[in-house]
Amino acid sequence: MRKTDLLDEIRAEIGVVSDQLDGSVEELYRFVVKILFDQIPAYRYVGVYVTSEYQFKESCSAGVCALMQVVPFGESLLSLAAARGGVVREQTGDHVEVYVPYYQGHHLIGELVVMASPACHIDEEDITLFCEITSLFESKVEECNS
């Protein structure tokens, strides 16, 4: 299956699950993490970190990464992405990490984190999907809080 077709299939499945949510954005987080990790073998880690007090807390994840489950603000690329207000893509050797923040208004809610190896397996198509997913997270957070 072509990558474009696979990503479109993932989009469709996420959309269906999102439409069936019953007031819990955490269910959507878990589904997104699972489908991305299960469907794309190059993704070695997929996680959602949410903000709490002055730190990021891992809400759900699949795979293994070097990030702690609780990361204080100001540490790691999580904070860099939040400060920039956009995608941070960091490549080290044949490993790539992508951090995509999402907001409610100007308030940071959390970040989608994806790590892959080899690095060439995350391209602009993947980044576009991650941004669409975080946009969906923003909508669902708004919907669940209203």
C-alpha positions in Angstrom: 0.0 0.0 0.0 1.3 3.5 -0.9 2.1 5.7 2.1 -0.4 8.3 0.9 -3.2 5.7 0.9 -2.2 4.4 4.3 -2.2 7.9 5.8 -5.6 8.6 4.2 -6.9 5.4 5.7 -5.6 6.4 9.1 -7.3 9.8 8.8 -10.6 8.2 8.0 -10.4 5.8 11.0 -9.5 8.7 13.3 -12.4 10.7 12.0 -14.9 7.8 12.6 -13.6 7.3 16.2 -13.7 11.1 16.8 -17.3 11.3 15.7 -18.2 8.5 18.1 -16.6 10.1 21.2 -18.8 10.5 24.2 -17.2 13.5 25.9 -13.8 12.0 26.5 -10.8 13.4 24.6 -8.6 10.8 26.3 -10.2 8.1 24.3 -9.2 9.9 21.1 -5.7 10.3 22.4 -5.4 6.6 23.1 -6.9 5.6 19.7 -4.6 8.0 17.8 -1.5 6.7 19.6 -2.4 3.1 19.0 -3.3 3.4 15.3 -0.2 5.5 14.4 2.1 3.1 16.3 0.5 -0.1 15.0 0.1 1.0 11.4 3.4 2.7 10.7 6.4 0.4 11.7 8.9 3.2 11.4 7.3 5.1 14.3 9.2 3.8 17.3 7.2 6.0 19.8 4.0 7.8 19.7 2.7 9.7 22.7 0.5 12.5 23.9 1.8 14.8 26.6 -0.7 17.2 28.3 0.1 20.2 30.4 -0.5 20.1 34.2 0.7 22.9 36.5 4.2 23.6 35.3 5.0 20.4 33.6 4.1 18.1 30.8 2.6 14.7 31.7 2.5 11.7 29.4 -1.2 11.0 28.9 -0.8 7.9 26.8 1.9 6.3 24.7 3.1 3.3 22.6 6.7 2.4 22.1 9.9 3.4 23.9 11.5 6.9 24.2 14.0 8.7 26.4 11.5 11.3 27.6 10.4 11.0 31.2 6.7 10.6 32.0 6.7 14.0 33.7 8.8 16.8 32.1 9.1 20.2 33.8 8.4 23.3 31.6 11.7 24.6 30.2 13.2 21.2 29.7 13.3 19.1 26.5 12.0 19.8 23.0 8.4 19.8 24.4 9.1 23.3 25.8 10.8 24.4 22.6 7.7 23.4 20.5 5.4 25.1 23.0 7.5 28.3 22.9 7.6 28.4 19.1 3.9 27.6 18.8 4.5 25.1 16.1 6.1 21.9 14.9 9.6 21.0 16.0 11.4 18.4 14.0 14.8 17.3 15.4 17.0 14.8 13.6 19.9 13.0 15.2 21.7 10.5 13.0 19.1 8.2 11.7 16.5 9.1 14.4 13.9 11.9 14.2 11.6 13.4 16.8 8.6 15.5 16.0 6.7 17.6 18.5 3.4 19.2 17.6 1.7 21.4 20.2 -2.1 22.0 20.4 -4.0 24.8 22.1 -7.3 26.0 23.4 -7.2 29.6 22.4 -3.7 30.7 23.6 -3.5 28.1 26.3 -1.2 25.2 25.6 -3.1 21.9 26.2 -0.5 19.4 25.1 1.7 17.9 22.4 1.7 15.0 20.0 5.1 13.4 20.0 6.3 11.0 17.3 9.7 9.4 17.1 10.9 7.4 14.1 13.8 5.5 12.8 15.0 5.7 10.1 14.5 9.4 10.0 13.6 9.4 6.3 10.2 7.8 7.2 8.8 11.1 8.5 8.3 13.5 5.6 5.9 16.4 4.9 3.0 14.0 4.5 3.5 12.8 8.0 3.9 16.3 9.4 0.6 17.3 7.7 -1.2 14.4 9.3 0.2 15.2 12.7 -1.0 18.8 12.4 -4.4 17.6 11.3 -4.6 15.4 14.3 -3.6 18.1 16.7 -6.2 20.4 15.1 -8.8 17.6 15.8 -7.5 17.5 19.4 -8.1 21.2 19.7 -11.7 20.8 18.4 -12.4 17.9 20.7 -11.0 19.6 23.8 -13.2 22.6 23.0 -16.2 20.3 22.4 -15.6 18.3 25.6 -15.2 21.5 27.8 -18.4 23.2 26.5 
